[in-house]
Amino acid sequence: MNINCTSNCIYQLDGKCTFNELTMPIDSFSYENDCPYFTERII
C-alpha cells in the first residue's frame, strides 16, 4: 500500500510512508497530522 506523506516523520521517505507494521496507535496521536503512527523525526 502506498501512502503519500510529507510530514517530518521517521517513517517518511521520499514522500511516502514506510511504516508497515499494523499495531496499536501510539499515545501521541495528533489530529494535527492525521496519522496515529506519526513520530517526529529529530535531526
Secondary structure as GFF3:
##gff-version 3
##sequence-region A 1 43
A	DSSP	beta_strand	12	13	.	.	.	ID=ss1
A	DSSP	beta_strand	16	17	.	.	.	ID=ss2
###
